[in-house]
């Protein structure tokens, strides 16, 4: 009989590991202005100026630039962000991010090396910002 461990998935360390994939994207060298609203998994590689209201994960990839208000379930920031953020879930500020924002979220994690200016309000039970060091490739 084969070892059962061979068929088990590795443990998930990041909340983003469990996500199925993205259903929407703004590509590199693309500027979008306006309002994005919906229930989706959205990744932004380019620039966005406006308002984002998404029930789901929004991921600002390295090199992205977002200016405006964001209301989401979860947010990962690897690029630049200027605005207000309200997340019902988690905000993950990665080592490559440059953030000038007012952030309100249930949970916040900030990687060593992230550049943050503004105010962070944590509404979850822990009520603190958790720091961490990047240890694996994205």
C-alpha positions as CSV (number, residue, x, y, z in Angstrom):
1,X,0.0,0.0,0.0
2,X,1.4,3.4,-0.9
3,X,2.2,6.0,1.7
4,X,-0.8,8.3,2.1
5,X,1.4,11.3,2.5
6,X,2.4,11.1,-1.2
7,X,-1.1,12.2,-2.2
8,X,-1.6,15.0,0.3
9,X,-1.2,18.6,-0.6
10,X,1.5,20.6,1.1
11,X,0.3,22.8,3.9
12,X,-0.8,26.3,2.8
13,X,1.1,29.0,4.6
14,X,-0.3,32.1,2.9
15,X,-4.0,32.9,2.6
16,X,-3.4,33.4,-1.1
17,X,-2.2,29.8,-1.6
18,X,-5.8,28.7,-1.3
19,X,-7.2,30.9,-4.1
20,X,-8.3,29.3,-7.3
21,X,-7.0,31.9,-9.8
22,X,-7.8,35.3,-11.2
23,X,-10.9,36.1,-13.2
24,X,-9.9,39.7,-14.0
25,X,-6.7,41.6,-14.7
26,X,-5.3,44.9,-15.7
27,X,-2.2,44.3,-17.7
28,X,1.2,45.9,-17.7
29,X,1.5,49.2,-19.6
30,X,-2.2,49.8,-19.2
31,X,-3.9,52.7,-17.5
32,X,-7.5,52.3,-16.3
33,X,-9.6,55.1,-14.8
34,X,-13.0,54.8,-13.2
35,X,-14.9,52.3,-11.0
36,X,-14.4,48.5,-10.7
37,X,-17.2,46.7,-8.9
38,X,-17.9,43.0,-8.6
39,X,-17.3,39.6,-7.1
40,X,-14.1,38.4,-8.6
41,X,-10.4,37.7,-8.0
42,X,-8.6,40.7,-9.6
43,X,-4.9,41.3,-10.3
44,X,-3.5,44.6,-11.3
45,X,-0.1,44.8,-13.2
46,X,-0.6,48.2,-14.7
47,X,-2.1,51.5,-13.3
48,X,-5.5,52.2,-12.0
49,X,-7.0,55.5,-10.9
50,X,-10.4,55.4,-9.3
51,X,-12.5,53.3,-7.0
52,X,-12.4,49.5,-6.5
53,X,-15.2,47.7,-4.8
54,X,-14.6,43.9,-5.0
55,X,-15.9,41.0,-2.9
56,X,-12.8,38.9,-3.3
57,X,-9.1,39.2,-3.6
58,X,-7.4,42.1,-5.2
59,X,-3.6,41.7,-5.8
60,X,-1.5,44.7,-6.8
61,X,1.5,43.1,-8.5
62,X,5.1,44.5,-8.6
63,X,5.2,47.6,-10.8
64,X,1.5,48.4,-10.4
65,X,0.3,51.8,-9.4
66,X,-3.1,52.3,-7.8
67,X,-4.5,55.6,-6.7
68,X,-8.0,55.7,-5.1
69,X,-10.3,54.1,-2.6
70,X,-10.4,50.3,-2.3
71,X,-13.1,48.2,-0.6
72,X,-12.3,44.5,-0.8
73,X,-12.4,41.2,1.0
74,X,-8.6,40.7,0.9
75,X,-5.8,42.7,-0.6
76,X,-2.1,41.9,-1.4
77,X,0.1,44.9,-2.2
78,X,3.4,44.4,-4.0
79,X,3.3,47.7,-6.0
80,X,2.4,51.3,-5.2
81,X,-0.8,52.3,-3.5
82,X,-2.1,55.8,-2.6
83,X,-5.6,56.0,-1.1
84,X,-8.0,54.6,1.5
85,X,-8.4,50.8,2.0
86,X,-11.2,49.0,3.7
87,X,-10.8,45.2,3.8
88,X,-13.2,42.8,5.6
89,X,-10.5,40.2,5.5
90,X,-6.7,40.5,5.4
91,X,-4.3,43.1,3.9
92,X,-0.8,41.7,3.1
93,X,1.8,44.4,2.5
94,X,4.7,42.6,0.7
95,X,8.4,43.7,0.8
96,X,8.2,45.5,-2.6
97,X,5.2,47.7,-1.7
98,X,5.2,51.5,-1.4
99,X,2.0,52.5,0.4
100,X,0.7,55.9,1.3
101,X,-2.8,55.0,2.7
102,X,-5.3,54.8,5.4
103,X,-5.9,51.1,5.9
104,X,-8.7,49.5,7.9
105,X,-8.8,45.7,7.9
106,X,-9.6,42.6,10.1
107,X,-5.9,41.5,9.8
108,X,-2.8,43.1,8.5
109,X,0.6,41.6,7.7
110,X,3.6,43.8,6.7
111,X,6.7,42.3,5.3
112,X,10.1,43.5,6.3
113,X,11.2,46.1,3.8
114,X,7.7,47.3,2.9
115,X,7.4,51.1,2.8
116,X,4.3,52.4,4.6
117,X,3.2,55.9,5.3
118,X,-0.2,56.6,6.8
119,X,-2.5,55.0,9.3
120,X,-3.4,51.3,9.9
121,X,-6.4,50.3,11.9
122,X,-6.9,46.6,12.7
123,X,-10.4,45.5,13.6
124,X,-9.8,41.8,14.1
125,X,-9.3,40.0,17.4
126,X,-5.5,40.3,17.4
127,X,-5.7,44.1,16.8
128,X,-2.1,44.3,15.7
129,X,0.0,44.5,12.5
130,X,2.0,41.3,12.1
131,X,5.4,41.6,10.6
132,X,7.2,38.9,8.6
133,X,10.2,38.3,6.4
134,X,9.8,37.0,2.8
135,X,11.3,33.5,2.7
136,X,10.0,32.1,-0.5
137,X,9.5,33.1,-4.1
138,X,6.1,34.4,-5.1
